[in-house]
Amino acid sequence: MSQPPSDIDEQAALWVARLQSADASAADRVACERWCAQHPAHRVAYDSLRGLWGDMGAVPLPEGHLRSLRRRQDRRSVAQGAGGALLGLAVLAVAVLQGPRWLDRWQADYLTEVGQVAQVTLPDGSRATLNSDTALRLDFAAGARRVEVLRGEAFFEVEHDPAHPFIASDDRLTARAVGTRYGLRHGDGTEGSDVTVEQGRVAVGLMGGTEGDIELTAGQQAVAPRADQPSSHIVVQAVDAVRETSWRQGVLVFSHRPLRAVLDDLGRYRRGKIVLLDDEMGALPVSGVFDLHDVDGALASIAQRLPVRVTVLADRLVLVRAR
């Protein structure tokens, strides 16, 4: 009698996690190859999950973790299938997400946790609203008004002071204003940094760029190229600034946004990692208003509207694939 696909996926996930452990042995690899050779479906499941592991950073599991994986894999029980089937991948997701975050936290003057949105008053009386998982570093010494967005996104309501321009920056963009309302989002591996102006005027330029600054007005957004892109030009586009910064009201608003981008945005408000397994699904358009405090509810709603299935594993890993 053949195994159900879910059982095969669970076994494959445990084999992937088992072999990624720092104390995996040659005997473990031989046993894994033997399991893969038992049926073509075993090999397909293993290769698929091994590729997912690689996409997520191929971070080795800590020494000693293998012993618990062996116990789980050797026990043929219900508990293995339900609670521990993808433990290795879940642990990996947590490790990958930590990344350079600890360094940002160490340097930051203000920060928020994943899923938290908070407002702070800066030394000059300006206000900054920090989005989820955001870190800010301040420099207000000797009359300066500088804020560096180390990670995440912040929206600034700047106190008017012509003698001391308010400058917000990250590692790609710098935005200079006197008195205005605007947001700066730190870029990541998939999108470049951007500045969105809700009110007033903001001069935006590339860090280390040779071209002059571009002046933005209300309803405009400047997008920097990603660090790995050859382009050195800022792209300016008209946007709905209120919608772009709707996270300040606790919601995310999407209008025909590609599913891939929507999942990236939702992933900022949920601990763990959301992984899209079927690339062709990534272009599906998503429209709607979602509560950023209920990401799982948003994912369930998307699954009802689109031909995708959402699977939550060990609370820290969400897989999205075609139905």
Secondary structure, DSSP 8 states (H G I E B T S, - for coil): ----HHHHHHHHHHHHHHHHBTT--HHHHHHHHHHHHT-HHHHHHHHHHHHHHHHTT---B-TTHHHHHHHHHH--SHHHHHTSTTHHHHHHHHHHHHTTHHHHHHH-SEE--TT--EEEE-TTS-EEEE-TT-EEEEE-GGG--EEEEEESEEEEE----TTS-EEEE-SSEEEEESS-EEEEE---SSS--EEEEEESEEEEEETT-SS--EEEETTEEEE---TTSS----EEEE--HHHHTGGGGTEEEEEEEEHHHHHHHHHTTSSSEEEE--GGGGG-EEEEEEETT-HHHHHHHHHHHSSEEEEEETTTEEEEEE-
